[in-house]
Amino acid sequence: MIKSLFYNKKIAASLSVTSNLCLIIIKLITGFVSGSVSIISEAIHSASDFLASVITLFAVHKAEKPADKDHQFGHGKYEDVAGFVEGCLIILAALYIIYEAGKKLTGQVEPIDNSTLGIIVMFVSVLTNIAVSAYLHIVAKNTDSIALYSDSEHLRTDVLSSLTVCIGLVIIEYTGFHFIDSLIAVIVAMIILFTGAKICKTSMNNILDGSLPQSDLDTIKNILVSHTEKGFAGIKEIKTRKAGKDKDIIISIFVDGNMTVRNAHELCDLLESQIENALGNTRITIHTEPADCKCVSCKKANI
């Protein structure tokens, strides 16, 4: 039962939604009571976390649906789209925080009234997000979910930003330098912007069917060339992409032209099994061609 909790994407996404909603309410009340723009910015950050968590919950639910007539490769792209939307939300939240900080620096917002309350709330926020983000990260790793990974990274930025705000409020409490509140808000925004850009880049790469990482490609090639004694003669082409947790791999290889169809089939089964064990969540198609093939495409390939 406990082990299943670390492999259940729906439970993880639901926990993220619940925790973010609670933090939004607490931070908004504290921010308006104390007048701290950095706490309000954190509430906005948590609001983007909440919306992202809702999107993630929807995405993992849709991504779990099996392939059908209209989606023959499955629904894994829902997670990639969710990850991209989350990245955009993070960036928008950061820009709004910078706007609010600018207003306070120009004297359009009153200084903080109660920094002690803010310190307590931000400390609770740090502890909560550390626990939830760690859990999401474990589930994301176990299930290879880009949506949950994006959500966990989103919450990790919340940990850093909340801690930064907490430290800033402590400094204000002992020095009375209220401008620090706005400077801290800008620092928070920079952290959020960087994370948003990183998530958008990763998700968009998957949406546009970008290749798997070079480390995965090297793993595939090493497995292929290790079977020379079984008839493998060279690599013609390797195409890869990622959709949610699934890695789609299409391989064209050269084999001994004297191999029987049965032997070639057994070699392909062996290669597929070893690649699946090495990478996990793979959908592999292997095409074989005789090493002495004289067609134009084979002549262009490097054996």
N, C-alpha and C positions, 0 to 999 in steps of 0.2 A: 504493500500500500504506500509506504513512505517513498520507496524507489520510484513508483509511478508518478509521484508528484513532480519529480525532476525530469519527466519525459512528457508531461501533459501541457501542451501549448495553450490550451483554452483556460486552464486554471491559472497559469502564469499571467496571461493577458488580463483576466478578470481581476486578479490581485492588483495589477498595475493600475487599472481603472479606479478601483476602490480607494487605494492609498492616495492617488493623485487628487481625487475629488475631496477627500478629507483635508489634504494640505492646502488646496486652493482656498477653502472656506476659512481655515485658521489664519493663513497668511494675509488674506484680504482684510479680515477684521483687524488684525494686528497692525497692518500697514496703514489703514485709515485712522485708527486710534492713535498711533504714534506719529503719523505724518512722515514716515520713512519711505522715500522713493525707492531705496534699494530693496526694502521688504515688498513693496508693491510690485517692483520689477520681478521679484522672485515669485509672487503670486501669478503674474502674467506668464512667467516661465512654467510654473506648475500647470497653468491653464492649457498651455501648448502641449505639456506632457500628457494632460488628461485627454485632450482631443486626439493626440497621437496614439494613446493607449486604446481609445475607442476604435480608431482606424485599425490598429493592430489586431484587436479582438475580432473585428469583422473579417480582416484579411486571413487570419489563421483558420477561421471557420470555413471560409470559402476555399482556401488552398487545400484543405483536407478532403474536399470532394474528389471522387475518382474521375478519371478521364471519361468523356462522353462523346457523342456524335459531333457536337459543336466545338469541343475542346479536346482533341485527340491526344494532346501531349499533357493533359491534366490542367490544373488551375493554379500552379505554383507561382505564376506571374503576379497574382494578387498580392503576394508578400513583397515582391520587388516594388510594385506601384505604391504600396503602403509605406515602404521604407523611404521612397522618394518624397512622398507627401509629407512625411514626418520631418525630413530634412528641410523642406521649404517652410514648414511651420516654425521650426527652430530659428531659421534665419529671420523670419518676419517678427518673431518675439524679440530677438536681439535688437532689431532696428527700432522697435517701439520703446525698448528700455533706454536706448541711447537718446531718443527723443525726450523721454520723461526726465532723464538725468540732465539734459541740456536746459530744460525749463527751470529746474531747481538751481542750477549753476548761475542762471541769469536773474535769480531772485523772484521767480514767478510762483514758487511753492514755499510754504512755511517750513521752518526747521523742525527737527524731531522733538517730540514732547516726552516720550517714554521709551528710552533705549533698552531698559532692563527687560521689559516685556518682549521686545524684539529679539533680544539675545536668547531668551528661553525658547521662543518659538522656532528660531532658526536652528538651534541646537537639536531640538526634537526632529526637525525636518531632515537634518543631516543624518541622524541615526536611522530614521525611517527609510530614507532613500538608499542608504548603504545596504540595508537588509534586502529591500525589494530589488534593487539593481543587481545585486549579487545573485539572487535567486533567478531572475530573468536571464542573466548571462549564462548560468549553468544550464537552464532549459534550452536556451538558444543554441548552445554548443552541442548539447545532446541530440537536438532535433534538426540542427543545421538550418535554423529559421532566421532569415535576414530581417524579417519584421520584428521579431523579439530581440534580435541583436541591436537593431536601431533603437528600440524602446529602452533597452538596458543602457545603451550609450547615452541616450537622452537623459535618463535618470542619473547617470554618473556625472554629467555636466551639472545637474541640479545639486549633487553632493558638493562639488567644487565651488559652485556659485553660492550656495547656502553657507558653506564654511567661510567663504570670503566675506559675505555680508555679516556673518556673526562676528568675525574678527574686527571688521570695520566698526560695528556698533560698540564693541568693547572699547576701542580706541576713542570713539566719540564720548562714551560714558566717562572716561577719565581725563579727556583733554578739552571737550567742548567744541572741537573743530567740526562743525556740521557739514562743511563742504566735502569732507571725506565720504559722506554717504553717497553723494553723486559720483565721486571718483570710483568708488567700489562698484556702483551700478554699471559704469562703463566697462570696468574690468570683467564683470559678469557677462556683459554683452559680447565682449571679444571672445570669451571662452565658448559661449553659445554659438557664435558665428562660425568658429572653426569646426565645431562638431557638426553643425548643420551642413556645411560644405562637404565634409568628409562622407557623411551619410548619403547625400545627394549623388556624389560621384560614384560610390559603390553601387547604389541602387540603379542608377541610370545605366551603368555598365551592364548590369544583368538584363534590364529592360531592352537594351539595344543588342542583346545577344553577344556581349563581349566574351572573349576567350576566358577560360579558367586561368588561375594564377600560374606563373611559370613553374612553380614548384610542383603543381599537379601535372603539368605537361611533361616535366622531367620524370616524374614517377611513372607515367604511362609509357614513355619511351624506354625507360630502364627495364620495365616488365617485358616489353616487346622484344628487345634485343637479347634478353636472357634465354630465349627459346630458339636459338639458331640451330641447335642439334635436333629440334623437332620439326624443322622444315621452314622456319621463318627466314626470309632472305632480305628483307628491307622494308622501310616505311615509305609509302607513296604520299599519304596525306593524313593529317589528323585535324578534325574540326571539333570544337567544344563550345559549350554555352552552359549557362546556369538559369534555371527557372525555379524560384523558391529554394527548396532544399535539394531539388533534383539536378544532377549534372548529366547533360546530354552529350554523348561522345560518339562521333562517327569516325571510323578508322579504315583506311585502305592500306593493305599490306601486300608485299610480294612474298610468295612462297615457292618452294621447290615445284617446278612445273610437272614433275613426275608424281606428285602426291595424289592419292585418291581423294574423291569427294569426301569420303568418310573421315580420312585422316585430317583433311583441311578443316572439317567441321569440328572434330575433337580438339584441334589446336585453337580454334576460335572460342570454343566453350571454356577452355583452360585460361585463355587470355582474359576473357570477360570476367571469369570468377576471381582471378587475381587482382584485376583492376578494381572490381567492386569491393573486395576486401581491403584494398589499400585506400580508396577514396570514399567509399560509402555512398549510398543513394544515387547510383549511376544507372543510366539507360544507355546501353552500348549497342552499336551496330558495327560489325566488322565485315569488310568486303575484301576478298582475296583475289589476287591476280598472279599468273605465273611469272617467275622472275625473268624469263626469256621473252616476255611479251614485247612485240614490236610496234604497238599502236603509238600514236603521237603523244598522248598524255603520259604513257609509261616512259617514253624516251626522255621526256622533260623532267621526270621525277629523279631525285637523287637516291640511288640505292645504297 
